[in-house]
Amino acid sequence: MPENKVNVAVVGCGIFGEVHAATYAGFEDANLVAVCDVDAERAADFAERFDCRACTSVAEIAADEAIEAVSVVTPDCDHREVCVELARSGKHMLIEKPLATSVEDADAIALAVDETGVTAMIDFHNRYHPAILVAKARLDRGEMGKPQVMYARLSDRIEVATEWLSWAGRSGPEWFLGSHLVDVARVLFGKQPRRVFADARKDVLAARGIDCYDSVQMHLSYDDGMATLETSWIIPNAWPMVCDFYVSLQTTEARADIDMSNQGATIVDDGRYDRPFLFGHTPMGRADFGFMSYPIRDFVRAVQSGQPAPCTIDDGLDNVRIIAAAMESIQTGQVVELET
Ligand SMILES: NC(=O)c1ccc[n+]([C@@H]2O[C@H](COP(=O)([O-])OP(=O)(O)OC[C@H]3O[C@@H](n4cnc5c(N)ncnc54)[C@H](O)[C@@H]3O)[C@@H](O)[C@H]2O)c1
């Protein structure tokens, strides 16, 4: 049993908060002390399932001196207030992607982190996807030449926007899904783009009272390459997997094609043709398979060791700046230059 277990809490007991709580509960280096949700029923349900205390306000977590580190798993648009309060109370934070849904909010979080010196890590978990790791390792070893042109798509079945997330209209596919794509481009190109151009459509979701884009396409220009990133929130629910995730990278010497929509299993019955998302988070009995738990464990290790977190607040800030630049491009119809 490790001597310096980290006392942790999870704020946001929703769909993804479960991945954080389950990972901490099953990780020997962490001690899950409390969970927090403004919805008391959700907090109580998590507390019972993961054997810890339930809270309904972030202030309770902030005031608990025993808690060292917190996962922030609130809606995309509700990270700022929670993160600033936690940073000011000295808590290290693992913040779900995207860091925020505006540069102003992201800057406010970064400022609080800077002023307090807490460790802040952004959970860009696709950095830990086995196929992305393999491509990145080969690039780093110089086996693939230099990235030249990338096309990537991450889209969801429409139910994610219409049924899963009550706050979809306060985010959008560009933030919820596009933040992953922008980060995967960052990992594979190993640098930031110089310019962004984007286009988008609002139609189907707006007609259903959800005020966000249906589909967004972003074009990122680098000094020596380019990436087209596409995201949509209106795939029909009959699509066999909750998401459609595809990455293709042409380099100067090689080509990588990663189709994450097929993870090796299809289960069909009379009502449904299903491709379960096996690689992400698959709790089976007492074991927890899937790459999504790895960044959560790395966060605990960073807090334990005092070493920098593998995915920093600057990564989160750059990510928000690129998506905000894409939103500006959609409004103006112009290419937006990024500060380097
Ligand atoms: N759903 C996914 O597949 C997924 C995957 C990866 C990352 N994420 C990210 O995780 C975050 C949460 O997404 P989700 O899908 O779990 O949303 P969700 O709506 O299922 O859960 C969010 C929870 O936060 C609670 N909450 C809101 N404001 C709060 C506050 N101030 N204090 C405490 N609790 C508060 C809500 O009541 C809700 O229970 C988002 O940033 C999202 O992008 C989600």
The ligand as an SDF file (V2000), in Angstrom:
LIG
                    3D

 44 48  0  0  0  0  0  0  0  0999 V2000
  -19.7790   12.6450  -21.8200 N   0  0  0  0  0  0  0  0  0  0  0  0
  -18.6220   12.2890  -22.3540 C   0  0  0  0  0  0  0  0  0  0  0  0
  -18.4790   11.2940  -23.1130 O   0  0  0  0  0  0  0  0  0  0  0  0
  -17.3700   13.0850  -22.0570 C   0  0  0  0  0  0  0  0  0  0  0  0
  -16.2150   12.5690  -22.5090 C   0  0  0  0  0  0  0  0  0  0  0  0
  -15.0490   13.2450  -22.2750 C   0  0  0  0  0  0  0  0  0  0  0  0
  -15.0760   14.4240  -21.5760 C   0  0  0  0  0  0  0  0  0  0  0  0
  -16.2290   14.9680  -21.1330 N   0  0  0  0  0  0  0  0  0  0  0  0
  -16.1770   16.2710  -20.4510 C   0  0  0  0  0  0  0  0  0  0  0  0
  -16.5380   16.1220  -19.0780 O   0  0  0  0  0  0  0  0  0  0  0  0
  -17.2310   17.3070  -18.6340 C   0  0  0  0  0  0  0  0  0  0  0  0
  -18.5740   16.8860  -18.0730 C   0  0  0  0  0  0  0  0  0  0  0  0
  -19.3070   16.2500  -19.1000 O   0  0  0  0  0  0  0  0  0  0  0  0
  -20.4300   15.1720  -18.7740 P   0  0  0  0  0  0  0  0  0  0  0  0
  -20.7290   14.5270  -20.0570 O   0  0  0  0  0  0  0  0  0  0  0  0
  -20.0490   14.3470  -17.6140 O   0  0  0  0  0  0  0  0  0  0  0  0
  -21.6520   16.1330  -18.3640 O   0  0  0  0  0  0  0  0  0  0  0  0
  -22.9080   15.7670  -17.4290 P   0  0  0  0  0  0  0  0  0  0  0  0
  -23.9470   16.7790  -17.7200 O   0  0  0  0  0  0  0  0  0  0  0  0
  -23.2440   14.3190  -17.5690 O   0  0  0  0  0  0  0  0  0  0  0  0
  -22.3240   15.9890  -15.9580 O   0  0  0  0  0  0  0  0  0  0  0  0
  -21.9770   17.2560  -15.4580 C   0  0  0  0  0  0  0  0  0  0  0  0
  -22.3800   17.2830  -13.9850 C   0  0  0  0  0  0  0  0  0  0  0  0
  -21.8510   18.4800  -13.3990 O   0  0  0  0  0  0  0  0  0  0  0  0
  -22.8260   18.9610  -12.4670 C   0  0  0  0  0  0  0  0  0  0  0  0
  -22.5350   20.3590  -12.2080 N   0  0  0  0  0  0  0  0  0  0  0  0
  -22.7800   21.4460  -12.9930 C   0  0  0  0  0  0  0  0  0  0  0  0
  -22.3140   22.5740  -12.4100 N   0  0  0  0  0  0  0  0  0  0  0  0
  -21.7650   22.1960  -11.2280 C   0  0  0  0  0  0  0  0  0  0  0  0
  -21.1300   22.9130  -10.1740 C   0  0  0  0  0  0  0  0  0  0  0  0
  -20.9380   24.2290  -10.2330 N   0  0  0  0  0  0  0  0  0  0  0  0
  -20.7210   22.2080   -9.0930 N   0  0  0  0  0  0  0  0  0  0  0  0
  -20.9020   20.8700   -9.0130 C   0  0  0  0  0  0  0  0  0  0  0  0
  -21.5060   20.1460   -9.9800 N   0  0  0  0  0  0  0  0  0  0  0  0
  -21.9170   20.7940  -11.0760 C   0  0  0  0  0  0  0  0  0  0  0  0
  -24.1490   18.6770  -13.1390 C   0  0  0  0  0  0  0  0  0  0  0  0
  -25.2310   18.6770  -12.2110 O   0  0  0  0  0  0  0  0  0  0  0  0
  -23.8870   17.3110  -13.7490 C   0  0  0  0  0  0  0  0  0  0  0  0
  -24.2440   16.2470  -12.8930 O   0  0  0  0  0  0  0  0  0  0  0  0
  -17.3430   18.2380  -19.8460 C   0  0  0  0  0  0  0  0  0  0  0  0
  -16.3020   19.1990  -19.8170 O   0  0  0  0  0  0  0  0  0  0  0  0
  -17.1750   17.2870  -21.0210 C   0  0  0  0  0  0  0  0  0  0  0  0
  -16.6470   17.8780  -22.1990 O   0  0  0  0  0  0  0  0  0  0  0  0
  -17.3940   14.3050  -21.3460 C   0  0  0  0  0  0  0  0  0  0  0  0
  1  2  1  0
  2  3  2  0
  2  4  1  0
  4  5  1  0
  4 44  2  0
  5  6  2  0
  6  7  1  0
  7  8  2  0
  8  9  1  0
  8 44  1  0
  9 10  1  0
  9 42  1  0
 10 11  1  0
 11 12  1  0
 11 40  1  0
 12 13  1  0
 13 14  1  0
 14 15  2  0
 14 16  1  0
 14 17  1  0
 17 18  1  0
 18 19  2  0
 18 20  1  0
 18 21  1  0
 21 22  1  0
 22 23  1  0
 23 24  1  0
 23 38  1  0
 24 25  1  0
 25 26  1  0
 25 36  1  0
 26 27  1  0
 26 35  1  0
 27 28  2  0
 28 29  1  0
 29 30  1  0
 29 35  2  0
 30 31  1  0
 30 32  2  0
 32 33  1  0
 33 34  2  0
 34 35  1  0
 36 37  1  0
 36 38  1  0
 38 39  1  0
 40 41  1  0
 40 42  1  0
 42 43  1  0
M  CHG  2   8   1  16  -1
M  END
$$$$
